[in-house]
Amino acid sequence: MDTFRISPAVQEIQGLDGAFTFPERTLQRIWSRGEWDDTGARTVEGDGVRLLHPGRWNRLGGPDFRQARLRLGEREVTGDVELHLQAADWEAHGHHQDPAYGDVVLHAVLFPPPKLVANRRVDGALLPVLVLLPLLRRGLEEYAEEEAVENLAQRPGAPGLEELVALPPEERAGRLREYAQRRWMLKLHHAGVRIARLGWAEACHHTALEILGYRFNRGPMLGIAGKYPLGAWTAPGFSPSEALASEAGHWIQQGVRPANRPGERLCQYGTWTAAQPDWPARLEALAPGLVTATGGPDPVRRLAVACWRRELAAATGAVSVGGSRLDNLIADGFLPLLAARTGWEGFGLWSEWPSGDRPAFLDEFASLIAAEGGNRRPRSQGFAQGALGWLIERERRARL
């Protein structure tokens, strides 16, 4: 059970691997990407809420989002949206007396208020309050982890990795393994929670679409997974373009390479599900052989990766994806799901798997290690996830 400590703009939460922080900025990113389920969503006052467009993210003074479009009850409204971790922050920040917040039409908060609140604008109008926590498509720790990785990826370098480079090789390898194991356990935990909530087949379906959403479009992809379960994709006459249109207004296209654009990825998933309609069952059927074949020493697992990459892609139909995204799909999706489902240890094979898409600074780190020892540049999950885990933990300690 998560425990929470209230602070003005950052919440400290006890997670699986210790305390982590959850800032308002992360909540704003969730809103901007539509990463919450508005099906059946209601305000604290009981009115239905549908998100038509999240609005323009305002990174200056004033409300967080300008000109959002919402359906509140039977009315379609356009106006500003303010987000806070707690409903009490509206008055604590003085927004009830500030004319700059006079066009706010919704106050979205992360945590439910301890009692019914009455947030009012400067004109005295009662402001609807929407609690987002029960509507989120993933756990808070997953969002915080993703935010930490994105913050690191946006930097020109990664301060802290030079400390790893300076360590003796054996000690550095031990640290990378330690942090990679922590990252694996988090992925295993998240996969287990998803299976428990959705069942095996739909957990696989949601995970696949989320990973195909890449960094920017995971929210709308999860929205599609909820609206169109796996059975809909395998029904006669279904078109991926219908799914794409259902999230119109929520897609982020800027900065997304053509191969990663949602229309392209949805078509790939359509080809995938047409080829193997029962792909989650086929994935599960591979588990016994996977456990037996990858239980040996590291060199055996390294040899097994290429064979199992072909086997997993062919058996599930995911050959339509290909490239580094296929490696992400297997390492971030298939392997944690199988381990959570069967109790398979999984870490050995996962740590040897190609890392797929990863931040550029990890390639710089790999080059430094290779130059030091004259070895081939590491491209494994264990290397990449261990370095990410080291950096995330380093920043976490700096904030606490």
JOFENZI-V600984 format. One record per helix or strand of 3 or more residues. SS is the DSSP state (alpha for helix, beta for strand). FROM is the first residue (numbers start at 1). TO is the last residue. Records with the same first field share a line. If there is no record, write none. Layout:
SS: FROM-TO + FROM-TO
This chain:
beta: 10-15 + 18-23 + 48-53 + 65-72 + 75-84 + 104-109 + 129-131
alpha: 24-32 + 89-92 + 95-97 + 99-101 + 133-135 + 140-153 + 161-166 + 169-198 + 200-212 + 218-227 + 230-233 + 240-246 + 258-260 + 262-275 + 279-285 + 287-293 + 298-316 + 318-320 + 323-342 + 347-352 + 360-373 + 381-399
